[in-house]
Amino acid sequence: MNNDSISLELSIEEANLILEGLGELPFRRVFQLIGRIQSAARAQMEPAGDAPVSPNGHAAATTVAISEEVPA
């Protein structure tokens, strides 16, 4: 596994769009990535009443870290 990684800051809508697109690909190819995205998002989400808010008054964006894995 390669330890190179990037961090992305996405709105919830953008993260959901990415997940929707990944859902169009073969399951065996994307299921681990979908799980990692969902896990990262779930860890950052607060209960509805305590959701973080950005300075402009909108819901704060979700940051997702993705590691690049090179197939053997």
Stockholm file with secondary structure:
# STOCKHOLM 1.0

chainA/1-72         MNNDSISLELSIEEANLILEGLGELPFRRVFQLIGRIQSAARAQMEPAGDAPVSPNGHAAATTVAISEEVPA
#=GR chainA/1-72 SS CCCCEEEEEECHHHHHHHHHHHTTSCHHHHHHHHHHHHHHHHHHCCCGGGCCBCTTSSBCCEEEEEECCCCC
#=GC SS_cons        CCCCEEEEEECHHHHHHHHHHHTTSCHHHHHHHHHHHHHHHHHHCCCGGGCCBCTTSSBCCEEEEEECCCCC
//
